[in-house]
Each structure stands twice: as C-alpha cells, then as structure tokens.
Amino acid sequence: MKRMKLEKLPRDYIMSFFMRPGRVISPAAINEVFKTRPEISPADLGELEAFVARRINEANEENPYHGFGPVSAVRVRDILRTVNKSQNVIPGLESYIAELKSASVLNKAVKAKIAKTLSAFANNEGGYVFIGIEDDGEITGLPVELDIERFWNELSDVITRNFTPFFRWERSVVAIGETKIAVAYAYQAMEQPIMASADYADIVSGRIYFRYNRSVEAIRPGDMQRLLSLRDKRVASAAVAAASANAPAA
C-alpha cells in the first residue's frame, strides 16, 4: 500500500487490491499506514509488480468478464455483503455512493437516469449503479433476453454525447448466487465539474449533477464553490510542478 501511494496510483485502484469478501477497509487506511506504521518500509517496484500480478490472476479466475477493480466480482460481492449465497435481499445499500436500479425496464429514460447518476458520482467521490436490484434491496437480476453488450454500448453513447468533460467509468456483470446483475462504477472525476452538454430525456443541458445521500440533484452553490476551489488548487499545483521541472539547474 505504501509503494502504491508513493507511485501516485489512484485511491480506488489501490483499495481494490485489498478488498476481500467479509473484509471492510476504510480508504483512510492508505494515509494511516504512513502515520501509524512508519517502521514499515515500502515495497520495491519488483515486489509491487508481483503483488499486482498475483491479485489480478486471482480475480481473473473469479471473474473472467472484467479482470480486477471496482467492478470485479470480488469487490462487488464484498460491497453487497452477500457471503450467504441464499441471500437475495440487500437492505440499506442505497446511499451517496450506491444507486439501485431495476432491470425490468431499460429504455431511453432509464439510460438517461443512469448516465446522470454516474455523472453525479463523478462530481462527488465516485460510486456504483447496481442494475438488477430493486429499490427495496431485492435482487431480481437481469432479464434473460437482455443483450448486455448492446446495453453498455448504448449507455456509453448517452454518456459520451451528453456530458463533458469525459469521466472514467467501468462496467461488468457479476453473479450473485444464481442471479446476475450489471454493475457500473464512476470514478471521482479528475476534471470536475462534469456538466451536461445536451438535452436528452430528463438530462438538462448546462446542468451539473451531484450525489446527495440517496438522490441526484442539481449541484448546490456551496458544493459548486468547493469543486471550483479544488480545481483551482490542482491547476496551481500543476503549474508550480511544471515550473519546477523546467527550471534550470543551479
């Protein structure tokens, strides 16, 4: 974990390598390990590469559909806490980092709502849309007739055409017991705020969406100010770093 942090790897990427079913680790652990365990030396790059390769191989065996990361079977099952394969209800999951969607209807309006939700997560700290889980937590799964690759392509088209700048997201299909669900994850955007660039269904051009607890809303002034302040700090830091890199040696 120390070596990953020193290599400036994204937080979500780092955490994905340490999550297991039944194990809950706070993202704060990445910084805490430096503060509380200074005696532990960071791994070298060779050890890091070996660790990453081992965990990816483990995850590939578990979920050949999508390798390892936020939407891997290992990570998703841990989040859903479905240790018992007979469990078919996930109570209290929906939150500011998770949205549940029924897969009974996946029309234009639903795709727009999913795209809007992912953009709201990207404007906050990232988050999941679980498709095939009802609002009450019941896992109903995906319809057998659903062409999932076509659905992903259509959703990607909605996101690309209606939001700017581009934000990173991933998707997968995960088996929960005998049932399959679709999972989409939006990373926290590096270039916030993400803005709607066109009108589409209930997506309103020019609007910036943000995740508040269990709802997606137009961003509030205080949160908008915070996003712009953070963006200005990142730009200033990048400018200082670039100036330092280009400064002549003394």
N, C-alpha and C positions, 0 to 999 in steps of 0.2 A: 504494500500500500504506500509506503514511504517513497519507493522508487517511482511508482506511477505518478504520485503527486509531484515529485521533482521533475518528471518528464513532461509536466503540464498536460496530462491526459484529462479529458472531461470528467466531472464528478460522477455523472450517471454511468459512464463507461467503467470507471474504477469500481463503483459499487456493484455493478452487475457480476463481477468476478468473485464476489464474496457472499452473495446471497445464496441460500440453500432453502429447501423446504423445511419449515419449522424454525428457521433462524432469522431473526429480525435484527438488522444493524442500522443504526442511525447514520445518515450521511455525515454527521458531525464527527464520526469516528476518524475520518481522513485527517482532519486537523488535530483531533485529540491525541492521536498516536504520536504526533510530534511533541506535544506538550507534556504528556504523561509518561511516555517511554523514550526519553532522549538517549538512553543507553543502547537502544536497538539500532544497529546500523542499517541503512538502506541496502536492498539487494543490488547486485550489479546488473548490468544490462543483459548479460547472458542468463542469469537466474530469472529475470523478469520475462524474457522471451520463452524460457522453458515453462514457466508457470502459466503464461497466457496460452501457449500451445496445448498444455495438458487440460486446462479448463475448457478450451474450445472443443477439444476432442471429446471430452465428457458430455458437453452439451449437444454436440452433433449426434452422438449416439442416442441421446434423449429426444432430440427434436431435429430431424434432418431437414425440416422445412425451412428453418431460418437460423441455423448456427447458434450464436450466443449473444446475449444483450438484453435490453429491457423487454423485448417481446419473445424471448426464449421460453420454452416450456418450463424450465427450472424456475425462472424469475416469475413468470405469470402464476404458476401454481403456488409459489410462496406467497405472493401478494393476495391471492384468493383464499389462501389457507385451507386448501382442500386436501388435507392429509388423508381423510377418510374418503375412499372412492365412492362410497354410497351417498355421500353428502350431495344434495342438489339445490341447496339454498345458501346464498352468501349474504348474511344480514349485515346491514350498516356499512356497506362498502363505499357507496357513492359519497364523494367528498370533493374537496378542492383539487384533488389530483386524480380523480376517477369518475367516469361517467358510464352509466349502464344504458344499453340500447337493445330493444327487442329486434330480432331479425325477421319478424313476421312480415314487415313491410320495409323495403329498402328502395324507395322511389326517389325522385329528384329532391323533394323537400327534405327527406331524411338524410340524403347525402350532403345537402347543403348544411344541415344542422350539425352533422358530424364534422364537416370541414370547419365550420365556425367554432365548434368546441375545441378542435385541435389548435386552431389559431389562438384561442383564448388561453389554452395551456402553454403555448409557445410564448405568449406575452407574460406569463407568470413563471412558475418554476418547472414546467413540464407536466405531463400527465397522460393518463390512459383513457381510451374509449374501449369498453368491452361490449362486443356485439354478439347477442345471443343470450343475454342475461336481462331479465325483466327488471322494472323499477323496484319491485319488492325483493329482488335478490334471487328469484327462481332462475335456475339455469335451464333454459329451453333449447339452446343450441341453434345451429344453422339449418335452414331448410335443405333437404337433400338435393333439391333441384337448383340450388344457388350455384352459379358459376363464380367462384370466389375470385379468380384472377381477373375476370371481367369487372367485377365489382371494385376491386382495388384500382384497376386502371381508370375506371370512371371517377372514383373518388379522388385519385391523384390529379385528374384533369380539372375537377372542380377546384381543388386547392391551387393548382398552378395558374389557372385562368382568373381567379377571383381574389387572390391575396398576394401582397407584396410587402417586403422582400421575401424571397424564398426562405422557408424554415424547414429544418430537418425533421423528418418523421419516419417511423418504421412500422411494418405490419407483419402479422403472422396468423396462423391458425393453430390452436392448441387444444388437445384432447383433455377434457375434464371428466374422468371416468369413461363412460361410454358416449359422451356427448362432445361435440366440437364447437368451439366458439372462435370468433375472429377478434383479434386484438390490434389496435392501432395506438402507437405511442408518439407523442410530440415532445421533442427535446426543448428545453428552455432556449429561446432564440438568442443568438449572439448579436443580432441587429434588431433589437426592439425599438419601437413598437412595430408589430405586424399589422398591416392595415388592409381592409377590404378595398379592392381596386375596381370592382364592378358590382352591379346589382345582379343577384341570382337567387331565385326563391326568396327566402327571408334574409339573405345577406344584403346589407345596405352599403353601397359604395361610400368610401371615406370613413367608415366606422371602424373603430379599434375595439376589439372584443377582449374581455378579461374574465378569468375564472374567479368567482366569489363563492366560497363554500360549495354549495351544490348547484350553482346556477352560472350561466354565461350571460354577461351583461355588457353594455357599452361601458368602457373604462371611465372611472370616476376621476375628477380633477386631481385629487391628491395622488392617486396611483400613476396618472399620466405624468405628473411632475416628477415623481420618483423615477420612472423609466427614463425620462429625458435627462435627469441628473446623472443617472448611472451611465447612460450613453455618452454624455459629455466627458465623464471621468475616464471612460475607456478610450475615447478619442484622444484625450490629453495624454494619457499614459502611453498610447501607441506613438504619439508624436515625440514624446520625450525619449522613448526607446529607440525610435528611428534616428533621432538627432545624435544620441549617444553612439549608435552603431556607425554612423557616418563621420563622427568627429575624428580629426587627425590625431594620431598617436602623439603623446607628449615627448 
